[in-house]
Structure formats: C-alpha cells, structure tokens
Amino acid sequence: MKYDPTAQKIPWNIVLLAGMAAILTGLMFRDHGLYASVFGDEWSYSSYSRLSPISDAKLPSYLYLWIYRLTNQCGSGFLDCARVLNAAFFVAAAPFLFAIFRKFTGPGKAVVLALASIAGPANSFTVYFMPESLYYLFFWILSFWVLRPYAQRPWSYGAVSGLILGLMCLIKLHALFMLAAFCAYVLADAICSGTRGRGKPALAVLAASIACFFATRFGLGYVLGGPGSLSLLGEFYQVQAQNSSGQQPLDALAWGTLKSAWGHLLALCFLFGPLLAGVVVNLIRSGDEAAERARSAMLFTLATLGGLVAITGYFTASMGTIESGARLHMRYYDFCLPLLLLGPLAWRGSEASGVWLRRLATAALIVIALLALYAGAMGLRAYTPFIVDAPELIWINGRKRLLILIGLLGAAATLGFLWSDFRKARWHAIVYYLLIIGLSTHTASKFVRHQKDTDAAVNAGNLLRSAHPGLLERSQFIGDNVFTLVKAKFYTDSLAPVLTPLDKGSAAEPSVDWTRDLVVSFGETTLPEGAYVRKQSHEGFTLYWLDKGDAIDFKQAQPRQIRSMSGLSPPETFGRWSNAQEVLITLDAPMANDVRITLTAIAFGPNVGKPIPISIGNVARSMTFEQEPQTRVLEFHGVKDAQVIRIGIPQPTSPASLGMGQDPRLLGIGLSQLRIGEIDPVSKTDAPAKCEAPHCSTQSLPQAPPEKETTAPAR
C-alpha cells in the first residue's frame, strides 16, 4: 500500500465517530413521527415483542423480541423508540465496515466508504418495527470476524462464527441461509487456497461453527422463548413452508426461481457491475499473501451474495400466485452489498498465472457489462421495485433515459478493469458506487417522508386507543382491505380487536359479530339503519355501537335465554333448520315496550325471498331471507309482556321433494343467531318505525293470549 503522509495527521477515528453521530442524528430526525407502513410485518414484530409473552410468539426472533420489549417503556411513543434503537444499531455497524475496508485501503477511503454505506438507501429500514437494522449490525460483526486467517486456530474461529450466526438466527430466521453460505465459503476457501493442509482446519471450522450455531439457537432460544423455541422454524414459517410445499409442479417452480434470480442478476449488474468486476479479477490474482487474503474475501462475498440471491429467487417462486414474480426482494441480501466494495479496493492490477484464467475473467467482465446495458435499456422494466423490497432500485421507476445513461456508465466502468490502469479502474468503480448510492438514497428518503401522511387506519386506531380504550376488548374491524384493518389494529396498540376482511362490494351484515359492542367499518363498508344504536362518522371510517343484548346461538344444544323451542331440528354446524309450519321460541324472561331483534338466518327452497312473518306478542313484522346467510334487524314498538317469538314459514318443503337427497324434513328457514335488546332512547319514536327496506314490513295485532309451551326444554 502506498504511504500517505496525510493519513497520520488526520484523526480518522474521530472523523468516523463524527460522521456516525451526524448520520445518527439525521436518521432520528427523519424517522421521528412517521406512521407505520409495512403490514402485517410491523404488527407482528410489535405485538409479539410488546403485547404478549415472548413464549407465545409465532416468529422465532426471540432475541430481537426480547431487546425491543424495551419500547414498552415509551408508552404510546413505542414506535419512535423502536426507530431510535434501529438507527443506533444500524449506525453501530460503521466501525466494523471501516475495519474491514481498512484491510484493503487507506483510512481515508475506508472512512468515506463506511459512512457512505450507512448513509445509503438501506438505512430506510430503520423506519420499520422490524429486525433488519439489528440484523445489519450482526452481519458486519460476523464479517469482521470471518475475514481473517483461521488455519492456526480453527476451533475458536468456528466457535465464535457459530455463536454470532446463532445470535443472528434469534434475530431473523434467515440466518439459516447465512450458515449455509458460511459453510460454502469455508469449503471453497480451503479448496481454492492452493495451500496444503487446509482441509483439516476447514473441517474443524465447520464442525465447531455448526455445533455452536445450534447450541446458541436452541440454548438461548429456550431461555428467551421457552419450549416453543425448540421448533427451528417457528409456527409462522412452519405453516408457510407446509403451505408452499408441493403447491407447484417442479418445472413451474424451477422456471419461477430462474425468472426471479434473473431479475436479481440484472439489478446487481446494473447497480454494482464495476464492483462485481473487481470481485472477478481478484479471484484470478496470483502471488503474495495479499492476493490470498483478497481471494478469500472475494469468495466470502460471492458465497454470501450468491447463496442469498438463489434462496430469494426460490422463495419468490415458491409463493406461487401469492407473490408477484415481478417483485425483487433485495432486502433479503442488501445488508451484504457493501462487501462488493472489497473487489475494487483489493485490486492491485496483478496478472493471473494462466492465460485461460485471464480469458475467463475477460469474458465474465464483458458479460457483466452487457447485462448492465441490457438492464438499463429494457431488462429491468419487467420488474417492479418497492421501497420496502429494494430501496437501492426504487429510483428507476419512470426514468428510461437516465437508466440508459447509467447503464452505459456502469458498462464502461466495468470494462475499465480490462484496459485501464488499476488505480483508475478502482477510482471509476468507487465513483460509480457513490453515484448509485446518491440516486437511490435521495429517492428512498422521499418515499420515507411520505409516511408522515395520515390516513383512515391511523386515525381510527388512535381514536379508539385514546377516546374509547374500554371498547377495544369488544370491537370488530371490517372492510375490504386487510392491510387497512391490520394498520388500524396496530395503532390501537391492542391484541383485542377482531379483524374481518370482506370481499370488495359484499355486504357487511353477515360478517358482523353481533356479540361485540363496537364495529369499525372502513371505506364504503356500512351497516344498515337499525343494525346499531349509535354511529359516529369520520373520514374513511365509521364507528357503530351495537345493541348490547345477549346473543342466542342456535348451534348450541341448549341456547342461553331460551326456555323451550318447537318447530326446530337439532343443532347443526350453522345453527338449526325449521321443520314445521311455525317456529315458537319461548324465552326465560318476558319482553316489553320497545324491542329490537337482530336475526341471522338463511331461507330454503321456495321460501327464498318470501316474506316471513315474525311476531312478539301483539306486534308483528316480516322480513325476507336469501339462500346465503344474512342478518336482518327488526324493531317492535309497544310490546306488552310477551315471552314467545313466533316465526311463520310460508312454504315448508323437504329436500327430498326437490330431488336434493333423502331428507324428509319440511325445511323453511335456518336460524344461526338471534339478539334481543331494548331500543336506545335516542332511536325511539312514538309511532311504529317505518319499514322502507324491501326485506321487511310491519303491522299491529290485537293482544294475543298467553302462549303455551309445546315442547320439552331443548337439551
């Protein structure tokens, strides 16, 4: 390395610390007050770490969950506290980056590149309540440890490597793939070193690292997560693996993997082609110990990046139609991308010992340059980058001319390793890297700042948490966007609300849990008049207070509040079918004055769409039902101490008579749930309510004599 007289005069450690402090301050200011945006990942990590015992977590990230349980100390500001931790962990990787770069270049360049790496687009992950930032730190701790000779002390080298990998697995399960990449690196390094006697140390490293990995994963995992931690994958990933296994033909899975991997290859050649060129030419270096050290670093880089890209492609393909093949999940490996800087930093222009190696390297560089050109011209148009997936690539959207220009620059810098002076080649590669970092960081920061905009989900969750905390235990969220529902639940900071996603355009009533006190509907989802006692409308969502009467569940053998029933069959999975001309339901307590009933039911055969009379004492109403479950609400005004609900069946019909099997029962209506409650004084009227809906009608009846029980109590 050429002596630099200024290197001894500038306190580069102080410069590094000052840069870290500046970046940390900038991240905390940028991230403060932003709203959560990645669901349900952020909800899962937040709820498992803060709202329930860690032993109940379905994700095996027990160390991460234990550390981020500290955010409970911040109360309602837990999200900003999580972001402070994220920023601190992310920036803390800089000294390890500096130490790694310093092995191949001077302190000035090492400081600049270390700071550029943590100032780059990957720091957008500090915004999320997710383990990416902590995982980033531990990866660079691992890299700092791994990139050293191990032949003299293989057992301790392997043990520490396994320990770090085990801790990484307790942060994020994806460290399993890092373990595989590490093992591949150790084997490749032993084979390619050209030094005799490297086989036994390599085997010792593998044995020690694998043993310590599993000891750490299950030992510390058990301490933090209890017996459930003994499942390596955890409940969530175990179910995901089972659901995706065997869902696609092998050829379709292979094609999907290749398509996704091809997209990642194009992205890497386009964004980091000159750095990849530096990695390639270092692999063919021959000669001194520096060349051996550089080759080992390149092998670790390729083993890590290549293995993670392959598993990312496979994961995307294995999700089938659930996951778009156009998404490039670069976040599964972007934490290791600064390793590519080692290529140009380590390059000294040494020649390969064999002509065929030089020709092979030349061909590889030409291919990388051509792929960069193709990616910029048209190849990347088939893929859709998202900020949470590929912050390094998000800037390409809608910039066709700029893509072509960057592709040309990247190809030229890549080919510079073939004919330029090695110093110029290194300089061009690093400048190109800084250009890409600048473009992607600027665009990623703009996307992050958009998270300052509130929406209906945020407002609904905050409203319930601050104004109606007592209702959270008895609330239900309904709407046609599941991510909106999860986001609203996130901001309630409670596990209690029940989420009910609906198909777009479908009615809400059949999906309402009428045993709840409050329903929060989002978007255009609404409840009909009479289905609630009070409502509160807001922009994008509405709060409905439901009738608090107890629900009668007809699936039960002996439903609560019912003294006896007649005209009904035994309970089935949905409820009970009527099997007579009339259904009589005798309650334990009499009803009087103004009564509201909410009935969930289904009609059979010719009874579909026909008015079904329902009377309580001297007041009668009617409603219609379809052949799919529906919930109807009726109000009965002026009821005089009645205990019996009478339901008339227009046309009892057996399935056998319709050619639908051998069932001889005379069916008419299937009852699922009945709620009875008093009408809130706010909604009472002096006269019977007007029934304008097509499914109901009203009339008054003379006082009926007391009803007589006709069956023994149901059992």
Beta strands, then each sheet from edge to edge (+ up, - down):
strand 1: 475-479
strand 2: 498-501
strand 3: 518-522
strand 4: 534-538
strand 5: 541-545
strand 6: 551-553
strand 7: 562-566
strand 8: 576-577
strand 9: 582-603
strand 10: 612-616
strand 11: 619-623
strand 12: 630-648
strand 13: 669-678
strand 14: 696-700
sheet 1: 2+ 1+ 3+ 5- 4+
sheet 2: 6+ 13- 8+
sheet 3: 6+ 13- 9+ 7-
sheet 4: 6+ 13- 9+ 12- 10+ 11- 14+
end
